[in-house]
C-alpha cells in the first residue's frame, strides 16, 4: 500500500557550490531551531546567543578557554577524519585519548627528574605509542578477519576508562587525595608552556601542526595517494595491487596516535594529573568535528574551534538558569541538518502517482509499507 507518492532520484553529480553551502545551511538552521527551543524555555534567543558569543570570544579569558578546549577537539576530529579516508570508522578516539594520557603519565612518574624539554618529548612519544597500540587492537582484526571496527573501537573506550580508573585509584593514586578520582600530579617541568606570556598553552599550536603534517602526508605522499585510492575505489586499489590490510593497520595506528596526542595535551595543559574524566567526551565530539569538516582536513581546526565555542558558551547559559547542555542540543541539531542537507544535495525529490519505481536512481520511500 502506497502512503506517499515520493521518490528520491540520485543526482548525476553534486555541485561544488551545493557542497560548500551545506555546512552553512546546517549551522544556520541548527541555530534557528535552537532559538525556538530557547524561546520555549523562556529565554530570549538573541540574549542567549550573545551571551554564548561573549563567553567564547568576548574576553581574553573566554578566548583563551575556547582555544585550549579546541586543541583536543581538533586532534580527535583529525583522528576520526583520517580513518574515514580509508572508509574506517574510528569511534575509539575517546579511549585512545585516555590511553595517550596514561602513557604520558607513565613517563612522568618513571623519570620525574629529567629536564623539562626531554621529559615533555618523551611523554609525547609515549602518548603517541599508547594511542596507536590501543587503536591496533581494533585495526588488526579489521584487516585480517574483517571484524567491524565500529563495535571494537566503541567497546575499547569503556575498557580504557576502566583501566585508567584502576591506575587512578590504585598504583598512581595521590596519597593526599583518598577517595578522589585523580592521580599524583605530574612533575612541574612536565607542564606545557604558554604562548608569548599569555595563558594560552602551546597545545593549540601543536594541534594545528599535527593537522598540517597529516594533510601533507595524505595529499603529498605516495602513501597518502594509495590510501585515497583504496578508500575511494577498493577495486582500483586491488587492480593496482595495493596492500589494503597494511593500509588499514597503518591508518588506524596513525589515527590512534593522533588521539593519544590529544591525551598528552589534556594532561600537560589542562589537568596536570591523570583522572578518569580527562577525555571529557572530546573523543565523541571529535566525530562531529570530522563529520562537519567533511573531506577537508584543513577545515578541522575551524570546526574544532567552533564546537569549542559552543561548549564554552553553553556553560555561560547556566547564569540564566539554563543547563549548559543547550550546546549539546545545538551540536545535535547541526549534525541532523547536515544529514538532511546531504540527502537533499545527493538526491532530488520526485512525485509519482504510479506504482512503478524502476527508473534508474529512484528510491521508493514507501517500499517498507504494508
Buried (B, 14 or more C-beta within 10 A) or exposed (E): EBEEEBBBBEBEEEEEEBBEBBBEBBBEBBBEBBBEBBEEBEBEBEEBBEBBBEBBBBEEEBBBBBBBBBBBBBBBBBBBBBBBBBEBBBBBBBBBBBBBBBBBBBBBBEEBEBEEEEBBEBBBBBBBBBBBBBBBBBBBBBBEEEEEBBEBBBBBBEBBBEBBBEBBBEEBBBEEBEEEBBBBBBBEBBBBEBBEEEEBBBBBEBBBEBBEEBBEBBEEEEEBEBBBBBBEEBEEBEEEEBEBEEBBBBBBBBBBBBBBBBBBBBBBBBBBBBBBEBBBEBBBBBBBBBBBBBEEBEBBBBBBBBBBBBBBBBBBBEEBEBEBEBBBBBBEBBBBBBEBBBEBBEBEEBEBEEEEBEEEEBEBBBEEEE
